Amino acid sequence: MTDLSDLFLRIRARHGHYCPMSTLGGRLGEMALLAVGKDAGALTATYHIDTCAADGIAVATGCLPEEGRLKMHPDGLHRLELRGEDGVGVRAELTPTALERAAACRKQLDEGGAPDEVLTELRTGPADELIALTPLAGGENDA
């Protein structure tokens, strides 16, 4: 697994500031990458809502939208599909718990909370509470 402190520093550099959704995007991307495996070849990603999470996903997976490897679909779903060259991959979705925690963090940040303290739970909380993973067979519909 990537050193999480380095991951979030790189996300901040890309995104311009620390925020809950870019943080959760990093967690989504990291968990999806672990599930797909580093030997999957060139990866492609689809995220089903255009939010700050895309910057976290791009940094964690290396799938950059400017290279055409991360595409956004405006379906309103906090769902990432990450696939290897053979089309096999994983669906990673933010849980309702993750979204509730992100909203609480956003409120704390808006009230002047220190990002490193406020975002700790999103950065290090149990992945299974924040992210649901589902394997995807090659060629399976992204819906």
N, C-alpha and C positions, 0 to 999 in steps of 0.2 A: 504494500500500500504506500502511496505517496506520503511524504511528511506533510501532515495536514497544515502545519504553520506555514510552510513554503507554499502550499497550494493556495491558501487564502491570501497570502501576500501577492501571488501572481494574479489572482482574481481581482484584487483591489487595483493592481496596476492596469489591468485591462478595463475594468469597470469604472474606475475613477474614485470610488469610495467603497466602504464596507456597507452592505445592506443584507437584510434577511433573505431575499430571494436569490441574489447572486451566491450567497453562502449555500443555500439549499440546492441551487444548481450545481455547485461544486460537489456536494454530497451525492446528488443524483448521478452525475457523470462518473465520479469515482466508483460508486457501487456498481453501476452498469459496466464500466470497464473491467472491474474485477470479475464480474459474472461472465462476460464475453471472453475474456482472456487476452493477454498481450500478443498471442500468436495468431490472432484472427485476421491478420493482414490489414489492408487499408480499411479504416472504419468510416461508416457514414451514420449520421444521426438525424432524427426528426424530433422536434419538440412541438407540442400541440398547443402552445400559447406563446405569444411574443411578450416575454417579461424579462426582467433583469436576470432571471435564472439562466438565460441563454449564454451570458458571459461566463458564468460558473461552469456550465456544461462544456463550452468551447475550451476553456483552460484545462479542465480535468480530463477531457477525452482527446484533445488535440484536433477535434473536428471543428474547423473554423468556418463560419458562414461566408467569409470573404473568399474562401477557396471552394465554396459550394458543397462542403462536406457536412454542414449543419443547416438544415432547412427548418423553417417555422411554418406551421399550419395553424390558422386562427380558429381552432376548435374549442378553445376555452378550457382545455384539459392540461393539468400539470403532469404531463406524460412525456417521457423520453423513450424513443426506440433507438437502440444502438445496435448496428449490425456489422459483421465482418464481411470479407469479400465473398464468402459463400452464401450470404443472405441470412445465416443463422445469427441470432442475437438475443436481446433481452428487452423487455419493457420495464421501465422503472417509473413508478408514479409516486408523487408526494401523497402521503396519507392525510386525512382530515386533521390528525394530531399535528403534523408538520405545519399545515396551513394556519392552524390556531396559534401555534408557537411563533410562527413568523409574524402574525398580526400583533401579538403581544410584544415581540421584539421591536417591531416598527414603532409602536407607541412609545416604548422606553427610549428608543433612539431619538424620536421627535421631541421627547421631553428632556433631552440632554444627556442621556445615558452614554457611558463609554462603550464604544463598539466591542472592544476585546472582552468586556464583562458581559454585555448584553447578548452577544452572539455565541458565547461559549456553548450553551446548550444545543444550538443548531449545528455547531462545528463538531461537537464530540458526543452528542446524545446517541443512544442506541439506534443504529441504522434501521432495525426492524420496526421501530416506532415511527420513523420518519418516512421510510421508503418501502414500497411493495414491489417485489421483483417477480416477473413472469417470463419464462423462456419463450422465445419465438423461433419457430422452424423457418428454414430458408423458404423465401417466396410467400410467406404468410402476409396477409393484408395488414397494413399498419393501423387500421381503425381500432 
